[in-house]
Amino acid sequence: MNEGLSTYQVNNCNGYSVSELYRYFLEKKKLIDTNFLTSNFYKNSEMISYHQSGQIVRYLLENYSVKQFEELWKTGLYNFQTIYGEKFLSIIDEMENELQNNYLDVIDLNFDLFMEGCT
């Protein structure tokens, strides 16, 4: 959550938003499994995990209440369904469907250059 919130706050890496990057990762099958993302965050590829988390934070903050997000922050992901009334993976599915509808054209990302970091 920490890294996702800070990445969402900046919301720009080489001219691309977290939504555009997530959509690219989704299309190219580069997303980190959500179970591994949430349990072993720092063992994942930094450039993917930060932006993937940033998109999840963006979706939660823009589609649900700040109060719910604060509660999640305080109590942890194991309380997600109680806080949001839906399973975490169900909300991820909703978010991915929204991205596929809103970003029909996937960005033309130089992935190797992206992996070197944001400028």
Number of C-alpha atoms within 10 A of each C-alpha: 18 11 18 20 19 15 22 23 13 11 19 17 17 11 9 14 18 25 24 23 22 25 27 22 19 17 13 10 9 13 17 18 10 16 10 13 19 14 10 10 18 13 10 14 12 14 14 19 24 23 28 28 26 28 27 22 23 21 19 18 17 10 10 12 11 12 11 16 19 13 15 19 14 10 12 12 16 10 16 18 15 12 17 17 10 11 13 15 12 11 17 16 11 12 19 19 13 13 17 16 10 12 14 9 11 16 13 7 14 8 10 8 10 15 12 9 11 12 8
